[in-house]
Amino acid sequence: MSEEHLPPSVLAEIGSPIRESRLSAVEQLAELAWGADLAAAAAARQALQGMMDDDSRSVSAAAAAALERTAVRLDPDRIDFGVVAAETPRLVADVRVEGPPLALAGATVTVSGPGLRAMLTDRQLRIMWLPRSDWLDGSVTVRGPAGWADVRVTGQVAAAIAMERVPAEPVAGVRTYDGVSGYGGYGPARLTVLPPPPPPPRRQIGTTVLVAILTTLVVLGGAGVAMALLNDGQDPPAQQVVAGPTEELPAVESVGPAAPASPKVTRVPLGQRVRSVAKPAVAGTVRVGTEPEGVTVSPDGRTVYVANQDSHILSIMDVPSRKVASVQLRNTPRFVTTSRDGRLVFVSMYEDDKRTGSGVAVVDARTRQVVRYLQTGLQPYTLSVGPDGDLWVPIHSEGRVEVFAAGSLRMIANITVPPNPHAVGFSADLGRAFTANHESNQVSVIDMRTNRLLRTIDVSRAPHSIAVSPDGRVVLVAGYEAHTADLIDANTLRRSGPFKVGRDPQSVAVAPDGRHAYVVNEGDNTVTVLNTTTGATAATVRVGGSPRTIAVAPDGRFAYISNGKDHTLTVLRVGE
């Protein structure tokens, strides 16, 4: 027992010959096991395990009950994806990890079942299934110094059922969610969660792991296992846990932070999807602020946010009515994105001297009020929200990327990359982030599990923007000074191209179905449509003057291009 981590008074009661004193020690140990001091919590659980062998049955039973109360728990403890069509690309379910802080310290995740993947971020266990066989009957286990618990995962692929015949309404007791697109676009994925059965979740008591090894990353052969570490009373570091088979699989999507107990959801037939068209058509033009630059679409597709870089105004366009409102910011807005649930809007800011006013405004999407400003490095560029909800901020003038934790928005990582990062894209299933580094003519590959730079890839001159296909396999990069685009295999990191596009390609995006990509060419006022498989040009569409940025709506029907010279948005119909 690690006695040095326990108060002397508790140690005295543990060794007392008086039963009531030992019972008091059990209660104090239970409180310590729930505390933020991980060393004391681990020592308390170890002491409780020893007291399970106490001569007194009441003390032994109390110690066992205390261990049970301080053990890791999963809610729900069963996921049933039900019967799905053979064409289903992926399904995602979120499970809540409950228990004391120690439950997450050094926790490891293992999976058993074809096509299963799992990722642990803070208290959210994300379980992902890519149907690979007719039946799924597997499990996901979370194990750590606070014991272990598992989730049984089941599902069935009905190869003979056509997509349109899959019922639009979910199975009784099952919630179905749309996938969320945007940065890292998550396309038509669906999330299904089965509520827990009446009995309490199954829980087990595992062997205590020494606190000294809580900061060690453990990799077990055959299944990727990582450890999520928790600081004393602080936000957890930017560690993710990814587990699953080692065969190459498409990227599995995240759909935002853990859902509340009774979320408002939109039910959509499983097979419903929009196909991108090879030749988009302009559907309208909307006047916004002065010199619009960054643009993004809310996760529900009903709102478009535009950063106007010749004013201190964030424009907000209601999609159905196309009416535009504005939010006043303290500095010049440059680029914009939203949280995965759409409740917050993030706007990067800096003045023309590239120094003054550098930071990120955080806007409440409902009240349309600035709720806080984040201090960043100089010249924060194109913002992105990662699969786990963290905010990634390329710091252009300093050759690094800052990462802010979802929820708390505290900086949790500072990653040095070649000069100078413009944008970030993500392959969730591969656990990789990619940055376009404008002055270095390179793309950086970052391991999101460790926030470390893995390698760099040479690309066309002045890479200005980057986007990853919804399946996480293809990375698209715009070479601003080369007037070309490159494609990179996200798994092998092999580059293909360059592919000729328009002049001065400024921004790129990929359709939710992954079939087409869009390159905004500032120099000739066009958008080039590329086939993402071959890189061939499918169409060239003329838009407004000096187009800057493109954002594709989550349902894939429309894209929105900011036109800096015209002070407008071009509405482009890209899907049907």
Sequence and secondary structure as in RCSB ss.txt:
>XXXX:A:sequence
MSEEHLPPSVLAEIGSPIRESRLSAVEQLAELAWGADLAAAAAARQALQGMMDDDSRSVSAAAAAALERTAVRLD
PDRIDFGVVAAETPRLVADVRVEGPPLALAGATVTVSGPGLRAMLTDRQLRIMWLPRSDWLDGSVTVRGPAGWAD
VRVTGQVAAAIAMERVPAEPVAGVRTYDGVSGYGGYGPARLTVLPPPPPPPRRQIGTTVLVAILTTLVVLGGAGV
AMALLNDGQDPPAQQVVAGPTEELPAVESVGPAAPASPKVTRVPLGQRVRSVAKPAVAGTVRVGTEPEGVTVSPD
GRTVYVANQDSHILSIMDVPSRKVASVQLRNTPRFVTTSRDGRLVFVSMYEDDKRTGSGVAVVDARTRQVVRYLQ
TGLQPYTLSVGPDGDLWVPIHSEGRVEVFAAGSLRMIANITVPPNPHAVGFSADLGRAFTANHESNQVSVIDMRT
NRLLRTIDVSRAPHSIAVSPDGRVVLVAGYEAHTADLIDANTLRRSGPFKVGRDPQSVAVAPDGRHAYVVNEGDN
TVTVLNTTTGATAATVRVGGSPRTIAVAPDGRFAYISNGKDHTLTVLRVGE
>XXXX:A:secstr
  GGGS HHHHHHHT S HHHHHHHHHHHHHHHTSS HHHHHHHHHHHHHHTT SSHHHHHHHHHHHHHTS EEE
SSEEEEEEEETT   EEEEEEEES GGGTTTEEEEEESTTEEEEEETTEEEEEE   SSEEEEEEEEEETTEEEE
EEEEEEEETTS GGGS SS  TT EEEE   STT  TT EEEE    SS    B      GGGTT    BTTB  
 EE   TTS   S  EEE  SS        SS   SS       TT    EEEEEEEEEEEE SSSEEEEEE TT
SSEEEEEETTTTEEEEEETTT  EEEEE SS EEEEEE TTSSEEEEEE  TTSSTT EEEEEETTTTEEEEEEE
 SSSB S EE TTS EEEEEGGGTEEEEE TTT  EEEEEE SS EEEEEEETTTTEEEEEETTTTEEEEEETTT
TEEEEEEE SSSEEEEEE TTS EEEEEETTTTEEEEEETTT  EEEEEE SSSEEEEEE TTSSEEEEEETTTT
EEEEEETTT  EEEEEE SSSEEEEEE TTSSEEEEEETTTTEEEEEEEE 
